[in-house]
Amino acid sequence: MSDILVPIEQEGTKAVVRSWLKNIGDFVAVDDPLVELETDKVTQEVSSPVAGVLTEILLNTDDEAMPGAVLGRLSDAADDRNAETVAENAEQPIKIEQKAIDNERTLSPAVRKAVRQYQIDPATLTGTGRGGRVTREDVERAVAARDAAPTAPAPQVAARDVKESTGATRVVPHDRMRLAIAANMLNSVTVAPHVTAVFECDFSAIIAHRKRFKSAYEGKGANLTFTAYLIAACVEAMRAAPSINSRWYDDRLEIYDDVNVGIGTALGDKGLVVPVVPKAQELSLEGIARRLADLTARARGDRLTPADMRGGTFTISNHGVSGSLIATPIIIAQPQSAILGVGKLEKRVVVREIEGVDTIQIRPLCYVSLTIDHRVVDGHQTNLWLTRFVEAIETWPIDA
C-alpha cells in the first residue's frame, strides 16, 4: 500500500480537499491527478506517487488537509487479487437522477454534491477542467447565470400593500478563495491593533531613471516597473528599522535578515494573490525587475505554485493602480508586522525651496502609508521606516 500525502509546502495557508478526481477502485498511473486541494491562495492537484488502484479515501470533500496528512491509499497494481477485491467493493459512480440525461457523467464528489444542492442538470454544463471535466466553478457559474436570469413579473399589488422594494438581485455563491480571504482579513484585524502613518513621496527621481534605462532593461528581459523601485526602497528602509521586517508570534518576535517582499496582485473578481520576491536584499534593481515580471505574469496566468507565495516577511499593496489616493488601514498579512500601501501617482502643485527662495512647482506625487501591528512597533519605528523609504525614492541616483 502507498499513502497519498498532502504536500508539506503549505506555509501560512489552510488547505481543504476540494474534490477527488478518481473513485475507489479506479486504476491510476504514476503522476495521474488524484485529488484537488485548495488554499486561500492556490488550487493544486496531488498526483499519484505510484501506479495502482485507489483503495481508500481518508479525507473527503471539504475536510481540512494538514501538511503531511494522509489523503488516501493506493494498492500495488501488480497485486491482482487485491485489485479484484477493490473493484468488487468499489463505490459505483453516483448517477444524477434529477431528470433523464442522455450521456451520464461520472462527477467528483464535490461536483455531485453541488449539482444536487443547486438542482443543476450536469448534462447542460460545459466542463473547463482537465479533459473536459466539470468542476465546482462550472456549477457555481451556472448557478450565478441562472439566478441572474430575468424572472416573470410579479403580480400587481396596491400601493398600500408594498412594504419594501429592493429591486432585482442575483445570488453569487462564495468561492473558497473569497471565504479564505475573508477569514484571514477578519483574523488579522481581530488579533492585531492596526495603526497607519502616511507620508507624501515625490517620484521625479525614479521617473527620470526609468525613462533613461527602461529600454536597456527590456533588452535584458527585465520589465522596469515602479514596483521594482518600491521593493528596492523597502530594502533600504529595513536597514533603518529592522523590526518592521518581522513576524509576531504569541511567545516571540522573529526579525528576519532576508527581506522577502510579497506583492499583492489582483485577479479581478477572482480575488487576490501575493507572490513573494525572496531575498530582495541580495538582488540588484535589474534582478528585482526580472523576478517581479516572472511572478506577475504567472499570477495572472494562474500558474503560481505554493512555493511562489511562501516565506513573505513584508507586503506591498499598490492600491493606487486602481485609482485610490489613500487606503487605510491596509490589512496586514499575519503573522507579518507591517504592510506598505502606495496610492495613485498624480501631478500636484507644491512649494519647494530653491536657494532660499520658495517656488511653486508641479511634481509627480503619491501618498505612501505604512500600516503596522502596534504590538510589534510604535510610531518612532514606523516614521523612521517611512522617512528612509521616501528618501530612497526621492534621491534615486540618475546614473545608478
Buried (B, 14 or more C-beta within 10 A) or exposed (E): EBBBBBBEEBEBBBBBBBBBBBBBBBBBEEEBBBBBBBBBBBBBBBBBBBBBBBBBBEBEBBBEBEEEBEBBBBBBBEBEEBBEBBEEEBEEEBEBEEEEBEEBBBBBBBBBBBBBEBEBEBBEBEBEBEEEBBBBBBBBBBBBEEBEEEEEEEEEEEEEEEEEEEEEEEEBBEBBBBEBBEEBBEEBEEBBEBBBBBBEBBBBBBBEBBEEBBEEBEEEEBBBBBBBBBBBBBBBBBEBBBBBBBBBEEEEBEBBEEBBBBBBBBEEEEBBBBBBBBBBBEBEBBBBBBBBBBBBEBBBEEEBBBEBBBBBBBBBBBBBBEEBEBBBBBBBBBBBBBBBBBBBBEEEEEEEEEEEEEEEEEBBBBBBBBBBBBEBBEEEBBBBBBBBBBBBBBEBEEEE
